[in-house]
Amino acid sequence: MLASARFANHAAHLGSIPCPGRGIIIGLTPSQCHYVQVYWIMGRSENSRNRIFKQEGTSVVNEAYDPAKMTDPSLIIYRPIMEEGPYHIVTNGDQTDTIVKGLKTGVSFETSLLAREYEPDPPHYTPRISGVIDMNHRNYTLSILKTANQQPGLCIRNFYKYDRFTPGTGHCIHTYAREEDGVLLTYAGEPYELPLPETIEESLSYYWSLLDEHNRVSLLVKHIDARTGAAKLGIINKHETGVEK
C-alpha cells in the first residue's frame, strides 16, 4: 500500500524537501477502524531543534529539550494536539487555544481562525496550519493562514473541508514549499494525498523515515477509534531516540 503509485509522487515530493517545516496529515486507516492525525516539527536553528513532544493524557505539548538553550519560546512552544467534545484539533501554533476556546462557546473552527493570521517571523512569515476532525459529522477540515508571496499586510485564509474519509488515505498540508535565497517560501496549492498504514507504529516509522534526517525534530501520530472515540498517541523525539530511526 505504501508503495502504491497513487501516493508515490506525493511521498517523493515530501521526502525531497529539506525543510517542509511543520506538517499535518488527517485521514483514516485502511480498515476504517481509526481516524488519524499526524503532526511533525522540523528545525534548522538550535532554538527550533531544541524541542520535544511530551504527552499529557490525550493532549501533547512542545517542550524545550534543554531549557537553558531556549532563547525565544514565543512561536515554538504550544499545544499541537487537543480535544474539545467531539472535536480533535491539531495545529502548528497557539491557535490551538483559540480554536478550543471558540468551540467551547459555540464558535466554529473556521470563525475562530478569522481572528488569527500567519506568524510574525519575517522574512518567512510562517503560515499557521490547523486541522480538526468532527466526530459527530464524521468529517474533517484543514486550514492555512498565509501571506501573499511573503508580503505582510494581507492574510489569505484557505479552508479545505472533506465531507468523508477515504480508507488508507490522509490529506497533508505543511508550512513551507521550498527555500529560496535564504527565505522559506510559503506552501502553495491544495492539501495532497499521502498513505496511512494500519498502525501507529507503522505510521511513525514511515513518516520519520520520509522526513529529512537533518532537520526532523519530532513526530506524533494520533489514532481515534472510529466507534468509541477513544484516542491513542505515539511519539518520536529525535533527542530521545538515542539513535536515528
C-alpha positions as CSV (number, residue, x, y, z in Angstrom):
1,M,0.0,0.0,0.0
2,L,2.7,2.5,0.9
3,A,4.5,1.9,-2.4
4,S,1.2,2.4,-4.4
5,A,1.6,4.6,-7.5
6,R,-1.3,6.6,-6.2
7,F,0.8,8.1,-3.4
8,A,4.4,7.6,-4.8
9,N,4.8,11.1,-6.4
10,H,3.4,12.9,-3.4
11,A,5.6,10.9,-0.9
12,A,8.6,11.5,-3.1
13,H,7.8,15.2,-3.2
14,L,7.6,15.5,0.6
15,G,10.8,13.5,1.1
16,S,12.7,15.7,-1.3
17,I,12.1,18.9,0.6
18,P,14.9,19.6,3.1
19,C,12.6,21.6,5.3
20,P,8.9,21.4,4.7
21,G,8.5,22.9,8.2
22,R,5.7,21.8,10.3
23,G,3.1,19.4,8.8
24,I,-0.3,17.9,9.4
25,I,-1.9,14.8,7.9
26,I,-5.5,13.8,8.6
27,G,-7.2,10.7,7.4
28,L,-8.4,7.1,8.0
29,T,-6.7,3.8,8.4
30,P,-7.3,1.1,5.7
31,S,-9.5,-0.9,8.0
32,Q,-11.6,2.2,8.7
33,C,-11.2,1.5,12.4
34,H,-9.3,4.6,13.3
35,Y,-9.2,8.3,12.3
36,V,-5.7,9.5,12.1
37,Q,-3.8,12.8,12.8
38,V,-0.1,13.0,12.0
39,Y,1.9,16.1,13.1
40,W,5.6,16.8,12.8
41,I,8.0,19.6,13.5
42,M,11.3,20.4,11.9
43,G,14.1,22.9,12.6
44,R,17.2,24.4,11.2
45,S,18.3,26.7,14.1
46,E,19.4,25.5,17.5
47,N,16.3,27.1,19.1
48,S,14.0,25.2,16.7
49,R,15.7,21.9,17.1
50,N,15.7,22.2,20.9
51,R,12.2,20.7,21.3
52,I,10.4,17.5,22.1
53,F,6.8,16.4,22.2
54,K,5.5,15.5,25.7
55,Q,2.2,13.6,26.0
56,E,-0.2,14.8,28.7
57,G,-3.2,12.5,28.6
58,T,-4.6,12.7,25.1
59,S,-3.0,16.1,24.6
60,V,0.6,17.0,23.6
61,V,2.8,20.0,24.4
62,N,6.0,21.1,22.9
63,E,8.8,21.5,25.5
64,A,12.4,22.6,25.4
65,Y,14.7,19.6,25.5
66,D,17.3,21.7,27.2
67,P,15.6,24.7,28.9
68,A,19.0,26.5,29.2
69,K,19.3,26.7,25.4
70,M,15.8,28.0,24.8
71,T,16.2,31.6,23.5
72,D,12.6,32.5,22.3
73,P,9.7,30.3,23.1
74,S,7.0,32.6,21.7
75,L,6.4,30.7,18.4
76,I,7.7,27.3,19.1
77,I,6.2,26.3,22.5
78,Y,2.4,25.4,22.2
79,R,0.0,22.5,22.3
80,P,-0.3,21.0,18.9
81,I,-2.9,18.4,19.9
82,M,-6.1,18.9,21.9
83,E,-9.7,17.7,22.2
84,E,-12.9,19.5,22.9
85,G,-16.0,17.4,23.0
86,P,-16.4,15.6,19.6
87,Y,-13.6,17.7,18.1
88,H,-10.0,16.6,17.7
89,I,-7.7,19.6,17.0
90,V,-4.2,19.7,15.6
91,T,-2.3,22.9,14.7
92,N,1.2,24.3,14.4
93,G,0.9,27.1,17.0
94,D,-1.0,28.7,19.8
95,Q,-4.1,28.9,17.6
96,T,-4.9,25.6,19.2
97,D,-6.1,27.6,22.2
98,T,-8.1,30.0,20.0
99,I,-9.9,27.1,18.3
100,V,-10.6,25.3,21.6
101,K,-11.9,28.4,23.3
102,G,-14.2,29.1,20.3
103,L,-15.6,25.5,20.3
104,K,-16.3,25.7,24.0
105,T,-18.6,28.7,23.3
106,G,-20.2,27.5,20.1
107,V,-17.9,29.3,17.7
108,S,-16.8,27.2,14.7
109,F,-13.3,26.2,13.7
110,E,-13.4,28.5,10.7
111,T,-14.8,31.5,12.5
112,S,-12.2,31.2,15.3
113,L,-9.4,31.3,12.8
114,L,-10.7,34.5,11.3
115,A,-9.2,36.2,14.3
116,R,-5.7,34.8,13.6
117,E,-3.1,35.2,10.8
118,Y,0.4,34.0,9.8
119,E,3.2,34.1,12.3
120,P,5.2,37.4,12.7
121,D,8.6,35.9,11.8
122,P,10.0,37.9,8.8
123,P,11.2,37.2,6.2
124,H,9.4,33.8,6.3
125,Y,6.0,34.8,7.7
126,T,5.4,31.1,8.5
127,P,1.8,30.0,7.8
128,R,-0.5,28.8,10.6
129,I,-1.8,25.4,9.6
130,S,-4.7,23.8,11.5
131,G,-6.9,20.7,11.3
132,V,-10.0,19.4,13.0
133,I,-11.9,16.1,13.0
134,D,-15.6,16.4,13.8
135,M,-16.7,13.0,15.3
136,N,-20.4,14.0,15.2
137,H,-20.4,14.5,11.5
138,R,-17.6,12.2,10.6
139,N,-15.7,14.8,8.5
140,Y,-12.6,16.9,8.8
141,T,-11.2,20.3,7.8
142,L,-7.7,21.7,7.1
143,S,-6.8,25.3,7.1
144,I,-3.8,27.5,6.2
145,L,-3.4,31.2,7.1
146,K,-0.6,32.7,4.9
147,T,0.8,35.8,3.3
148,A,0.6,36.5,-0.4
149,N,4.1,36.0,-1.8
150,Q,5.8,36.6,1.5
151,Q,4.4,40.1,1.7
152,P,2.9,41.1,5.1
153,G,-0.3,43.0,5.5
154,L,-2.6,40.7,3.6
155,C,-3.7,37.3,5.1
156,I,-5.0,34.7,2.9
157,R,-7.3,32.2,4.7
158,N,-7.9,28.9,3.0
159,F,-10.2,26.2,4.3
160,Y,-10.5,22.7,2.9
161,K,-13.5,20.7,4.2
162,Y,-13.7,17.0,3.5
163,D,-17.2,15.6,4.0
164,R,-16.0,12.0,4.3
165,F,-12.9,9.9,4.9
166,T,-11.2,7.6,2.4
167,P,-9.7,4.4,3.8
168,G,-5.9,4.3,3.9
169,T,-5.6,8.0,2.8
170,G,-4.6,11.2,4.5
171,H,-4.6,14.8,3.3
172,C,-1.3,16.7,4.0
173,I,-0.5,20.3,4.4
174,H,2.8,21.9,5.6
175,T,4.2,25.3,6.1
176,Y,6.9,25.6,3.5
177,A,7.2,24.8,-0.2
178,R,11.0,25.3,-0.5
179,E,13.9,27.6,0.4
180,E,15.0,30.4,-2.0
181,D,17.8,32.8,-1.2
182,G,17.6,32.0,2.5
183,V,13.8,32.5,2.7
184,L,11.4,29.7,3.4
185,L,8.7,30.1,0.9
186,T,5.1,29.5,1.8
187,Y,3.2,26.3,1.0
188,A,1.1,26.7,-2.2
189,G,-1.8,24.7,-3.5
190,E,-4.4,22.3,-2.0
191,P,-3.6,19.6,0.5
192,Y,-2.3,16.4,-1.2
193,E,-2.9,12.8,-0.6
194,L,-0.5,10.5,1.3
195,P,-0.8,6.9,2.6
196,L,-1.9,6.0,6.1
197,P,-1.0,2.5,7.2
198,E,-2.9,0.5,9.8
199,T,-1.0,1.0,13.0
200,I,0.5,3.9,14.9
201,E,3.9,2.3,14.8
202,E,3.8,1.8,11.0
203,S,2.9,5.5,10.5
204,L,5.7,6.7,12.9
205,S,8.3,4.6,11.1
206,Y,7.1,5.6,7.6
207,Y,6.9,9.3,8.1
208,W,10.0,9.5,10.3
209,S,12.0,7.8,7.5
210,L,10.4,10.1,4.9
211,L,11.3,13.4,6.6
212,D,14.8,14.9,6.1
213,E,17.1,13.3,8.6
214,H,19.0,16.5,9.3
215,N,16.0,18.8,10.0
216,R,13.4,16.5,11.5
217,V,12.8,17.1,15.2
218,S,9.6,15.4,16.5
219,L,6.7,13.4,15.1
220,L,3.4,12.3,16.6
221,V,0.6,10.0,15.4
222,K,-2.8,10.0,17.0
223,H,-5.4,7.3,16.4
224,I,-9.0,7.9,17.3
225,D,-11.3,4.9,17.5
226,A,-14.0,5.4,14.9
227,R,-16.6,3.6,17.0
228,T,-15.8,4.8,20.6
229,G,-13.8,8.0,20.1
230,A,-11.0,6.7,22.3
231,A,-7.6,8.1,21.4
232,K,-4.1,6.8,21.5
233,L,-0.8,8.5,20.7
234,G,2.7,7.6,19.5
235,I,5.6,9.9,19.5
236,I,9.2,10.0,18.2
237,N,11.6,12.7,19.5
238,K,14.9,13.0,17.8
239,H,16.6,14.0,21.1
240,E,15.3,10.9,22.9
241,T,15.8,8.2,20.3
242,G,19.5,7.6,21.1
243,V,20.0,6.5,17.5
244,E,18.4,7.7,14.4
245,K,15.2,5.8,13.3
